[in-house]
Amino acid sequence: MDDLPAERSRHFTTIVRYYRKFYEELEHSGAGLYRHTKLGAWAASRAPHVFYFFRTINLAVYNLFIDLGSGDGIVTCIAGLFTRSLGIEIDADLCSMAQNAARTLSLNGRTDFVCGDYLAQRFDKADCLYLYPDKPFNRIAEKLTNWQGAVLVYGPHFPPEALRPVRTLGCGKERMILYSNYR
């Protein structure tokens, strides 16, 4: 992938179109843009906000981005425009949708997906973790005791006790907070 901002923006537009159509089909089928999974809840993310946040923090400086609870894969696909990205999702249907999106959008090689519980995975090779929590996530922070990287948390919900907020970003009513576990 060419790192030029114009090229990244063109690829982003393709992602937006793909997911707009995908979401319209989900709505039309009655499935909706929200569902419970085995370990939490999935809700559709707003692509323009996510892209803005990633561009603002310069996600390209990270080597490996991991989306914990990646749902339909939109955030992982957008992250793949900046760096290598991996989504971990427990819901097999959502994981399959995400894998299909990455293939259709020609993001293979930059994005990948694992179907499973992210707490059972090793993510210490990543230098950037992302999540949109639907409940407190202190168990994740506990796994990061000796890890030195960034944690991006979408939304103002459930601030982690063990991590230090470094930067708060806003886009409209949306928020993303960059945390570090450097003390």
Backbone as ProteinMPNN parsed JSONL, in Angstrom:
{"seq_chain_A": "MDDLPAERSRHFTTIVRYYRKFYEELEHSGAGLYRHTKLGAWAASRAPHVFYFFRTINLAVYNLFIDLGSGDGIVTCIAGLFTRSLGIEIDADLCSMAQNAARTLSLNGRTDFVCGDYLAQRFDKADCLYLYPDKPFNRIAEKLTNWQGAVLVYGPHFPPEALRPVRTLGCGKERMILYSNYR", "coords_chain_A": {"N_chain_A": [[0.857, -1.169, 0.0], [0.599, 2.118, -0.862], [1.944, 4.802, 0.927], [1.178, 7.419, 0.591], [-0.837, 10.195, 1.424], [-3.033, 10.823, -0.316], [-3.462, 8.447, -1.719], [-4.107, 6.746, 0.401], [-6.47, 7.975, 1.212], [-8.088, 7.468, -1.036], [-8.293, 4.669, -0.906], [-9.591, 4.52, 1.53], [-12.08, 5.644, 0.874], [-13.094, 3.607, -0.708], [-13.405, 1.612, 1.22], [-15.374, 2.82, 2.832], [-17.558, 2.899, 1.037], [-17.951, 0.145, 0.594], [-18.658, -0.772, 3.205], [-20.916, 0.823, 3.688], [-22.776, -0.197, 1.863], [-22.807, -2.836, 2.8], [-23.86, -2.443, 5.434], [-26.368, -1.407, 4.774], [-27.492, -3.667, 3.599], [-27.508, -5.396, 5.823], [-29.314, -4.03, 7.499], [-31.601, -4.093, 5.879], [-32.096, -6.831, 5.826], [-32.968, -7.201, 8.336], [-31.216, -7.764, 10.326], [-29.782, -5.743, 11.593], [-27.566, -3.237, 13.108], [-26.33, -3.893, 15.444], [-25.496, -6.262, 17.879], [-25.536, -8.939, 20.281], [-22.702, -10.724, 21.379], [-20.9, -13.713, 22.262], [-19.269, -12.835, 24.327], [-19.767, -10.137, 24.706], [-20.861, -7.111, 23.194], [-21.569, -6.072, 19.852], [-21.369, -3.246, 17.828], [-21.886, -1.177, 15.014], [-19.173, 0.758, 13.759], [-18.273, 4.2, 13.177], [-16.927, 5.015, 10.271], [-15.699, 7.48, 9.166], [-14.987, 8.882, 11.51], [-13.24, 7.102, 12.805], [-11.172, 6.938, 10.889], [-10.32, 9.598, 10.902], [-9.342, 9.782, 13.574], [-7.227, 7.893, 13.483], [-5.594, 8.994, 11.533], [-4.942, 11.404, 12.765], [-3.472, 10.635, 15.076], [-1.371, 9.534, 13.803], [-1.208, 6.709, 12.982], [0.443, 5.184, 11.428], [2.965, 5.074, 12.559], [3.098, 2.893, 14.158], [3.879, -0.596, 14.356], [2.349, -2.951, 14.527], [-1.028, -3.223, 14.806], [-3.663, -4.168, 16.836], [-7.0, -5.03, 16.94], [-9.13, -5.489, 19.437], [-11.795, -7.475, 19.777], [-13.031, -7.217, 17.182], [-15.361, -7.212, 15.651], [-17.232, -6.547, 12.745], [-15.028, -5.87, 11.289], [-14.419, -3.34, 10.257], [-12.867, -1.33, 11.558], [-10.37, -2.584, 11.764], [-9.807, -2.911, 9.046], [-9.616, -0.206, 8.243], [-7.438, 0.541, 9.817], [-5.531, -0.979, 8.53], [-4.863, 0.574, 6.386], [-2.914, 2.17, 7.309], [-1.017, 0.698, 8.776], [0.219, -2.636, 9.585], [-2.426, -4.761, 10.468], [-4.498, -6.527, 12.793], [-7.428, -8.221, 13.543], [-9.323, -9.449, 16.249], [-11.922, -11.517, 16.983], [-14.668, -12.967, 18.646], [-17.137, -13.857, 17.73], [-18.174, -15.976, 15.299], [-19.62, -15.505, 12.905], [-19.415, -12.688, 12.571], [-16.629, -12.52, 12.383], [-16.174, -13.941, 10.016], [-17.501, -12.237, 8.23], [-15.8, -10.045, 8.416], [-13.372, -11.116, 7.442], [-14.148, -11.612, 4.814], [-14.624, -8.994, 3.968], [-12.014, -7.892, 4.047], [-10.794, -9.439, 2.051], [-12.368, -8.748, -0.217], [-11.844, -6.022, -0.328], [-9.238, -6.021, -1.02], [-7.244, -6.07, 0.973], [-5.75, -8.032, 2.026], [-2.787, -9.309, 3.441], [-2.16, -6.93, 4.625], [-4.095, -6.779, 6.508], [-5.581, -9.014, 8.86], [-7.564, -11.603, 10.351], [-8.578, -13.184, 13.375], [-10.49, -15.698, 14.738], [-11.728, -15.835, 17.839], [-11.423, -15.67, 21.459], [-10.168, -12.726, 22.603], [-8.808, -12.428, 25.007], [-7.624, -14.836, 25.376], [-5.614, -14.833, 23.61], [-2.272, -14.08, 22.515], [-1.03, -10.902, 22.591], [1.237, -9.466, 22.791], [3.144, -8.85, 20.879], [2.207, -6.765, 19.483], [2.234, -3.204, 19.084], [0.276, -1.426, 19.351], [-2.91, -1.378, 20.595], [-6.454, -1.657, 20.221], [-9.731, -0.885, 21.274], [-13.288, -0.874, 21.623], [-14.938, -0.571, 24.171], [-17.565, -2.378, 25.849], [-17.882, -2.84, 28.405], [-16.117, -2.687, 31.588], [-12.566, -3.071, 31.178], [-10.435, -4.138, 32.644], [-9.161, -6.615, 32.863], [-7.747, -6.873, 30.506], [-5.857, -4.83, 30.765], [-4.43, -5.897, 32.892], [-3.028, -7.935, 31.598], [-1.076, -6.528, 30.38], [1.111, -5.811, 31.869], [4.022, -5.756, 31.613], [4.224, -4.796, 29.097], [4.891, -2.462, 26.554], [3.343, -0.156, 24.969], [0.771, 1.426, 22.988], [-2.639, 2.024, 23.821], [-5.668, 2.342, 22.325], [-8.739, 3.673, 22.98], [-11.983, 3.699, 22.056], [-14.505, 5.959, 22.57], [-15.754, 7.374, 25.668], [-16.128, 5.617, 27.706], [-15.662, 3.496, 30.516], [-12.85, 3.932, 31.626], [-9.558, 2.602, 31.848], [-8.047, 1.426, 34.831], [-5.32, 0.866, 35.224], [-3.874, 2.083, 33.241], [-2.398, 4.999, 31.751], [-3.871, 7.984, 30.67], [-2.951, 9.634, 27.69], [-3.599, 11.214, 25.533], [-6.511, 12.841, 24.396], [-8.877, 12.626, 21.897], [-11.228, 14.25, 19.788], [-14.06, 14.043, 17.649], [-16.649, 15.427, 16.274], [-19.282, 14.249, 18.192], [-17.967, 12.046, 19.01], [-15.361, 10.251, 20.767], [-11.955, 9.403, 21.325], [-9.481, 7.904, 23.234], [-6.061, 7.92, 23.88], [-4.046, 5.732, 25.505], [-1.33, 4.852, 27.67], [0.874, 2.426, 29.102], [3.087, 3.147, 30.336], [4.558, 4.167, 33.268]], "CA_chain_A": [[0.0, 0.0, 0.0], [1.348, 3.37, -0.935], [1.667, 5.582, 2.13], [0.789, 8.786, 0.282], [-2.172, 10.497, 1.956], [-4.071, 10.762, -1.351], [-3.722, 7.021, -1.977], [-4.796, 6.25, 1.596], [-7.834, 8.518, 1.157], [-8.831, 6.724, -2.069], [-8.602, 3.346, -0.348], [-10.586, 4.732, 2.573], [-13.363, 5.837, 0.202], [-13.533, 2.272, -1.111], [-13.872, 0.952, 2.449], [-16.647, 3.451, 3.214], [-18.602, 2.428, 0.102], [-18.191, -1.267, 0.87], [-19.396, -0.939, 4.457], [-22.236, 1.456, 3.552], [-23.61, -1.201, 1.204], [-22.911, -3.95, 3.738], [-24.78, -2.054, 6.502], [-27.709, -1.325, 4.191], [-27.971, -5.052, 3.452], [-27.817, -5.905, 7.169], [-30.558, -3.377, 7.936], [-32.69, -4.604, 5.034], [-32.367, -8.219, 6.213], [-33.498, -7.21, 9.685], [-30.158, -8.122, 11.274], [-29.422, -4.555, 12.354], [-26.164, -2.862, 13.276], [-25.988, -4.138, 16.842], [-25.856, -7.608, 18.322], [-24.774, -9.493, 21.392], [-21.819, -11.842, 21.07], [-20.705, -14.584, 23.415], [-18.57, -12.136, 25.407], [-20.052, -8.702, 24.779], [-21.778, -6.582, 22.194], [-20.991, -5.452, 18.664], [-22.117, -2.164, 17.199], [-21.15, -0.637, 13.866], [-18.358, 1.955, 14.018], [-18.37, 5.261, 12.172], [-15.66, 5.026, 9.534], [-15.006, 8.78, 9.084], [-14.405, 9.225, 12.802], [-12.102, 6.212, 13.027], [-10.117, 7.376, 9.979], [-9.81, 10.871, 11.444], [-8.536, 9.5, 14.76], [-5.994, 7.201, 13.09], [-4.746, 9.963, 10.826], [-4.499, 12.404, 13.741], [-2.415, 10.09, 15.94], [-0.369, 8.964, 12.905], [-1.185, 5.27, 13.237], [1.522, 4.582, 10.634], [4.197, 4.925, 13.344], [3.028, 1.613, 14.854], [4.195, -1.748, 13.507], [1.257, -3.923, 14.539], [-2.262, -2.761, 15.433], [-4.609, -5.263, 17.076], [-8.35, -4.622, 17.321], [-9.666, -6.489, 20.37], [-13.238, -7.484, 19.575], [-13.054, -6.472, 15.925], [-16.68, -7.166, 15.021], [-17.319, -6.721, 11.296], [-13.718, -5.629, 10.696], [-14.232, -2.02, 9.652], [-11.741, -0.623, 12.195], [-9.152, -3.292, 11.359], [-9.566, -2.564, 7.637], [-9.139, 1.177, 8.192], [-6.08, 0.526, 10.368], [-4.682, -1.563, 7.508], [-4.42, 1.639, 5.475], [-1.81, 2.856, 7.969], [-0.034, -0.239, 9.316], [-0.253, -4.016, 9.639], [-3.485, -4.818, 11.472], [-5.087, -7.82, 13.099], [-8.66, -8.16, 14.313], [-9.649, -10.663, 16.997], [-13.365, -11.486, 17.222], [-15.179, -14.262, 19.105], [-18.338, -14.223, 16.982], [-17.729, -16.578, 14.034], [-20.264, -14.832, 11.774], [-18.775, -11.383, 12.402], [-15.259, -12.76, 11.925], [-16.284, -14.32, 8.61], [-17.829, -11.002, 7.508], [-14.582, -9.22, 8.396], [-12.432, -11.75, 6.519], [-14.668, -11.375, 3.471], [-14.399, -7.575, 3.663], [-10.586, -7.706, 3.765], [-10.54, -10.025, 0.725], [-13.051, -7.939, -1.224], [-11.185, -4.717, -0.38], [-7.825, -6.268, -1.363], [-6.408, -5.696, 2.113], [-4.978, -9.195, 2.478], [-1.377, -8.972, 3.566], [-2.087, -5.804, 5.564], [-5.051, -7.067, 7.575], [-5.905, -10.416, 9.07], [-8.543, -11.772, 11.424], [-8.543, -14.41, 14.146], [-11.751, -15.934, 15.414], [-11.471, -16.352, 19.169], [-11.475, -14.767, 22.602], [-8.89, -11.994, 22.606], [-8.1, -12.624, 26.277], [-6.878, -16.088, 25.268], [-4.588, -14.63, 22.582], [-1.084, -13.284, 22.856], [-0.952, -9.69, 21.782], [2.413, -8.726, 23.233], [3.934, -8.432, 19.711], [1.615, -5.519, 18.979], [2.613, -1.98, 19.794], [-0.928, -0.608, 19.454], [-4.153, -2.127, 20.783], [-7.647, -0.824, 20.063], [-11.003, -1.482, 21.629], [-14.482, -0.061, 21.834], [-15.45, -1.432, 25.246], [-18.958, -2.351, 26.29], [-17.815, -3.076, 29.849], [-14.734, -2.438, 32.038], [-11.611, -3.99, 30.558], [-9.255, -4.242, 33.503], [-8.454, -7.88, 32.598], [-6.787, -6.609, 29.423], [-4.777, -4.033, 31.35], [-3.616, -6.817, 33.698], [-2.156, -8.685, 30.69], [-0.112, -5.6, 29.793], [2.006, -5.37, 32.932], [5.366, -5.435, 31.117], [4.078, -4.411, 27.695], [5.068, -1.026, 26.357], [2.712, 0.247, 23.722], [-0.362, 2.336, 23.095], [-3.977, 1.454, 23.808], [-6.649, 3.293, 21.836], [-10.071, 3.314, 23.466], [-13.023, 4.476, 21.398], [-15.561, 6.317, 23.511], [-15.3, 7.776, 26.999], [-16.623, 4.628, 28.651], [-14.809, 2.534, 31.211], [-11.401, 4.188, 31.587], [-8.809, 1.555, 32.548], [-7.376, 1.915, 36.038], [-3.875, 0.644, 35.211], [-3.232, 2.783, 32.126], [-2.35, 6.454, 31.877], [-4.316, 8.685, 29.461], [-1.915, 10.475, 27.114], [-4.197, 12.173, 24.613], [-7.93, 12.667, 24.107], [-9.238, 13.166, 20.591], [-12.654, 14.383, 19.549], [-14.537, 14.228, 16.281], [-18.084, 15.53, 16.528], [-19.574, 13.782, 19.548], [-17.175, 10.846, 19.265], [-14.105, 10.425, 21.489], [-10.998, 8.309, 21.42], [-8.426, 8.253, 24.19], [-4.819, 7.181, 23.736], [-3.481, 5.386, 26.813], [-0.039, 4.204, 27.711], [1.066, 1.83, 30.417], [4.333, 3.68, 30.913], [4.232, 4.864, 34.526]], "C_chain_A": [[0.9, 1.228, 0.0], [0.964, 4.218, 0.272], [1.277, 7.021, 1.846], [-0.62, 9.043, 0.8], [-3.29, 10.405, 0.911], [-4.457, 9.317, -1.65], [-4.495, 6.413, -0.805], [-6.249, 6.717, 1.587], [-8.674, 7.796, 0.11], [-9.22, 5.335, -1.557], [-9.666, 3.464, 0.746], [-11.975, 4.89, 1.959], [-13.939, 4.502, -0.246], [-14.077, 1.498, 0.088], [-15.231, 1.506, 2.867], [-17.777, 2.948, 2.326], [-18.966, 0.97, 0.382], [-19.064, -1.423, 2.118], [-20.756, -0.254, 4.417], [-23.204, 0.456, 2.935], [-23.856, -2.387, 2.143], [-23.927, -3.646, 4.843], [-26.213, -1.923, 5.989], [-28.311, -2.712, 4.039], [-28.32, -5.667, 4.801], [-29.144, -5.334, 7.666], [-31.761, -3.942, 7.184], [-33.071, -6.032, 5.434], [-32.98, -8.324, 7.605], [-32.459, -7.521, 10.746], [-29.746, -6.933, 12.135], [-27.93, -4.373, 12.53], [-25.711, -2.978, 14.723], [-26.367, -5.575, 17.147], [-25.001, -7.994, 19.523], [-23.914, -10.635, 20.864], [-21.67, -12.667, 22.339], [-20.097, -13.835, 24.602], [-18.886, -10.652, 25.526], [-21.054, -8.293, 23.732], [-20.98, -6.004, 21.035], [-21.934, -4.364, 18.183], [-21.251, -1.616, 16.072], [-20.399, 0.625, 14.273], [-18.522, 2.945, 12.88], [-17.008, 5.445, 11.506], [-14.988, 6.4, 9.473], [-14.338, 9.192, 10.394], [-13.149, 8.389, 13.069], [-10.922, 6.65, 12.155], [-9.483, 8.678, 10.478], [-8.895, 10.62, 12.647], [-7.198, 8.868, 14.379], [-5.037, 8.135, 12.358], [-4.153, 10.964, 11.812], [-3.385, 11.882, 14.636], [-1.259, 9.503, 15.136], [-0.17, 7.48, 13.205], [-0.052, 4.573, 12.49], [2.82, 4.414, 11.42], [4.229, 3.593, 14.099], [3.279, 0.474, 13.866], [3.065, -2.76, 13.416], [0.125, -3.405, 15.412], [-3.153, -3.98, 15.629], [-5.909, -4.686, 17.62], [-8.946, -5.745, 18.159], [-11.187, -6.444, 20.336], [-13.571, -6.739, 18.293], [-14.384, -6.465, 15.182], [-16.633, -7.438, 13.533], [-16.038, -6.345, 10.563], [-13.461, -4.236, 10.158], [-13.036, -1.275, 10.245], [-10.416, -1.266, 11.79], [-8.806, -2.968, 9.91], [-9.046, -1.134, 7.502], [-7.711, 1.247, 8.73], [-5.089, -0.025, 9.35], [-4.224, -0.567, 6.452], [-3.177, 2.336, 6.019], [-0.666, 1.914, 8.355], [-0.572, -1.662, 9.199], [-1.293, -4.118, 10.75], [-4.08, -6.217, 11.578], [-6.34, -7.578, 13.925], [-8.901, -9.492, 14.998], [-11.114, -10.557, 17.41], [-13.859, -12.873, 17.585], [-16.373, -14.754, 18.296], [-17.932, -14.705, 15.582], [-18.35, -15.889, 12.818], [-19.634, -13.472, 11.512], [-17.354, -11.546, 11.866], [-15.246, -13.122, 10.438], [-16.608, -13.093, 7.746], [-16.588, -10.125, 7.352], [-13.561, -9.793, 7.418], [-12.853, -11.519, 5.069], [-14.424, -9.918, 3.054], [-12.941, -7.342, 3.284], [-10.222, -8.265, 2.39], [-11.111, -9.139, -0.373], [-12.35, -6.595, -1.419], [-9.695, -4.817, -0.711], [-6.873, -5.8, -0.266], [-5.643, -6.885, 2.681], [-3.498, -8.841, 2.459], [-1.17, -7.802, 4.511], [-3.037, -6.023, 6.734], [-5.272, -8.573, 7.654], [-6.878, -10.483, 10.242], [-8.389, -13.139, 12.057], [-9.891, -14.528, 14.842], [-11.443, -16.573, 16.768], [-11.62, -15.269, 20.219], [-10.142, -14.028, 22.685], [-8.139, -12.136, 23.921], [-7.288, -13.919, 26.277], [-5.734, -15.981, 24.252], [-3.385, -13.893, 23.169], [-1.108, -12.044, 21.975], [0.224, -8.824, 22.199], [3.321, -8.299, 22.081], [3.409, -7.125, 19.126], [2.176, -4.33, 19.751], [1.443, -1.015, 19.878], [-2.146, -1.523, 19.539], [-5.32, -1.16, 20.693], [-8.841, -1.598, 20.607], [-12.069, -0.431, 21.833], [-15.264, -0.824, 22.897], [-16.938, -1.263, 25.525], [-19.058, -2.671, 27.778], [-16.373, -2.805, 30.288], [-13.775, -3.486, 31.479], [-10.313, -4.089, 31.35], [-8.486, -5.542, 33.3], [-7.453, -7.72, 31.463], [-5.59, -5.864, 29.985], [-3.854, -4.916, 32.2], [-2.634, -7.606, 32.838], [-1.009, -7.825, 30.163], [0.929, -5.106, 30.785], [3.378, -4.954, 32.434], [5.371, -4.999, 29.658], [4.222, -2.899, 27.575], [4.545, -0.643, 24.988], [1.58, 1.206, 24.003], [-1.665, 1.543, 23.08], [-4.921, 2.567, 23.4], [-8.026, 2.818, 22.268], [-11.075, 4.262, 22.845], [-14.132, 4.722, 22.411], [-15.01, 6.632, 24.885], [-15.639, 6.765, 28.088], [-15.495, 3.816, 29.277], [-13.311, 2.817, 31.123], [-10.659, 3.121, 32.394], [-8.043, 2.141, 33.724], [-5.858, 1.862, 35.927], [-3.139, 1.404, 34.105], [-3.35, 4.293, 32.308], [-2.848, 7.103, 30.592], [-3.23, 9.652, 28.994], [-2.533, 11.575, 26.262], [-5.663, 11.83, 24.404], [-8.232, 13.358, 22.791], [-10.748, 13.24, 20.478], [-12.938, 14.578, 18.076], [-16.056, 14.232, 16.376], [-18.343, 15.153, 17.973], [-18.755, 12.565, 19.941], [-15.857, 11.184, 19.962], [-13.241, 9.177, 21.353], [-9.882, 8.785, 22.334], [-7.243, 7.319, 23.954], [-4.247, 6.99, 25.127], [-2.107, 4.766, 26.635], [0.087, 3.502, 29.052], [2.438, 2.181, 30.968], [3.948, 4.445, 32.171], [5.333, 5.812, 34.888]], "O_chain_A": [[1.842, 1.331, 0.785], [-0.217, 4.336, 0.599], [1.063, 7.784, 2.787], [-1.504, 8.202, 0.634], [-4.388, 9.949, 1.232], [-5.636, 9.003, -1.814], [-5.437, 5.649, -1.012], [-7.154, 5.949, 1.914], [-9.855, 7.537, 0.343], [-10.35, 4.888, -1.758], [-10.536, 2.603, 0.868], [-12.944, 4.328, 2.47], [-15.15, 4.293, -0.169], [-15.092, 0.81, -0.02], [-16.134, 0.746, 3.216], [-18.848, 2.605, 2.828], [-20.142, 0.608, 0.405], [-20.079, -2.118, 2.091], [-21.683, -0.73, 5.073], [-24.32, 0.28, 3.424], [-24.98, -2.874, 2.259], [-24.765, -4.49, 5.16], [-27.16, -2.285, 6.686], [-29.493, -2.917, 4.315], [-29.317, -6.38, 4.918], [-29.989, -6.062, 8.187], [-32.801, -4.231, 7.775], [-34.246, -6.396, 5.383], [-33.45, -9.388, 8.01], [-32.774, -7.541, 11.936], [-29.394, -7.113, 13.3], [-27.132, -5.232, 12.154], [-24.821, -2.254, 15.169], [-27.422, -6.052, 16.73], [-23.914, -7.462, 19.747], [-24.346, -11.412, 20.012], [-22.257, -12.341, 23.371], [-20.379, -14.166, 25.754], [-18.314, -9.975, 26.38], [-21.984, -9.035, 23.419], [-19.866, -5.513, 21.211], [-23.15, -4.552, 18.139], [-20.024, -1.598, 16.174], [-20.911, 1.453, 15.027], [-18.867, 2.572, 11.759], [-16.068, 5.963, 12.109], [-13.783, 6.478, 9.713], [-13.256, 9.778, 10.389], [-12.125, 8.915, 13.505], [-9.793, 6.723, 12.638], [-8.261, 8.83, 10.472], [-7.802, 11.181, 12.727], [-6.153, 9.266, 14.895], [-3.822, 8.07, 12.546], [-2.983, 11.329, 11.699], [-2.442, 12.616, 14.929], [-0.279, 9.029, 15.71], [0.906, 7.058, 13.628], [0.368, 3.484, 12.881], [3.7, 3.672, 10.982], [5.273, 3.206, 14.624], [2.934, 0.573, 12.689], [2.841, -3.359, 12.364], [0.302, -3.177, 16.609], [-3.373, -4.745, 14.69], [-5.924, -3.958, 18.613], [-9.234, -6.825, 17.644], [-11.795, -5.485, 20.811], [-14.303, -5.75, 18.312], [-14.516, -5.772, 14.173], [-16.064, -8.439, 13.098], [-15.965, -6.484, 9.342], [-12.373, -3.974, 9.644], [-12.271, -0.654, 9.507], [-9.447, -0.563, 11.505], [-7.636, -2.773, 9.582], [-8.127, -0.884, 6.722], [-6.867, 1.937, 8.159], [-3.937, 0.407, 9.307], [-3.289, -0.846, 5.701], [-2.467, 3.015, 5.276], [0.505, 2.283, 8.274], [-1.703, -1.862, 8.757], [-1.071, -3.619, 11.853], [-4.152, -6.97, 10.607], [-6.316, -6.819, 14.894], [-8.706, -10.548, 14.395], [-11.501, -9.617, 18.104], [-13.517, -13.851, 16.92], [-16.589, -15.961, 18.195], [-17.409, -13.929, 14.781], [-17.675, -15.708, 11.804], [-19.347, -13.131, 10.364], [-16.928, -10.791, 10.993], [-14.389, -12.649, 9.692], [-16.052, -12.933, 6.659], [-16.356, -9.539, 6.294], [-12.951, -9.049, 6.65], [-12.015, -11.264, 4.203], [-14.058, -9.652, 1.909], [-12.663, -6.66, 2.297], [-9.448, -7.657, 1.65], [-10.423, -8.817, -1.342], [-12.269, -6.087, -2.537], [-8.979, -3.816, -0.684], [-5.829, -5.21, -0.544], [-4.966, -6.76, 3.701], [-3.026, -8.15, 1.556], [-0.115, -7.691, 5.135], [-2.808, -5.508, 7.828], [-5.167, -9.296, 6.663], [-6.997, -9.539, 11.023], [-8.106, -14.127, 11.378], [-10.372, -13.576, 15.457], [-10.962, -17.704, 16.838], [-11.903, -14.111, 19.913], [-9.095, -14.66, 22.825], [-6.919, -11.973, 23.937], [-6.372, -14.081, 27.083], [-4.977, -16.933, 24.061], [-3.483, -13.189, 24.173], [-1.196, -12.143, 20.751], [0.22, -7.61, 21.993], [4.196, -7.457, 22.285], [4.104, -6.46, 18.358], [2.543, -4.446, 20.92], [1.582, 0.087, 20.41], [-2.377, -2.345, 18.651], [-5.194, 0.014, 21.043], [-8.947, -2.81, 20.423], [-11.796, 0.723, 22.165], [-16.142, -1.624, 22.576], [-17.488, -0.164, 25.448], [-20.149, -2.762, 28.34], [-15.489, -2.703, 29.437], [-14.14, -4.651, 31.327], [-9.225, -4.119, 30.775], [-7.279, -5.58, 33.539], [-6.41, -8.374, 31.467], [-4.444, -6.223, 29.714], [-2.641, -4.707, 32.224], [-1.53, -7.916, 33.286], [-0.07, -8.347, 29.562], [1.562, -4.076, 30.553], [3.858, -3.883, 32.806], [6.436, -4.853, 29.06], [3.721, -2.153, 28.416], [5.232, -0.793, 23.978], [1.444, 1.73, 25.109], [-1.773, 0.518, 22.406], [-4.975, 3.613, 24.047], [-8.431, 1.697, 21.959], [-11.031, 5.471, 23.072], [-14.632, 3.785, 23.034], [-13.91, 6.198, 25.228], [-15.45, 7.044, 29.272], [-14.502, 3.499, 28.623], [-12.572, 1.994, 30.583], [-11.08, 2.774, 33.497], [-7.462, 3.221, 33.622], [-5.172, 2.723, 36.479], [-1.91, 1.369, 34.044], [-4.284, 4.789, 32.939], [-2.315, 6.816, 29.521], [-2.66, 10.394, 29.793], [-2.067, 12.714, 26.259], [-6.016, 10.661, 24.252], [-7.89, 14.524, 22.592], [-11.462, 12.39, 21.01], [-12.16, 15.198, 17.35], [-16.681, 13.184, 16.538], [-17.697, 15.677, 18.881], [-18.837, 12.101, 21.078], [-15.305, 12.268, 19.77], [-13.74, 8.054, 21.276], [-9.403, 9.913, 22.225], [-7.398, 6.103, 23.844], [-3.993, 7.958, 25.844], [-1.779, 4.228, 25.578], [-0.52, 3.927, 30.034], [2.897, 1.589, 31.945], [3.071, 5.306, 32.113], [5.25, 6.493, 35.911]]}, "name": "protein", "num_of_chains": 1, "seq": "MDDLPAERSRHFTTIVRYYRKFYEELEHSGAGLYRHTKLGAWAASRAPHVFYFFRTINLAVYNLFIDLGSGDGIVTCIAGLFTRSLGIEIDADLCSMAQNAARTLSLNGRTDFVCGDYLAQRFDKADCLYLYPDKPFNRIAEKLTNWQGAVLVYGPHFPPEALRPVRTLGCGKERMILYSNYR"}
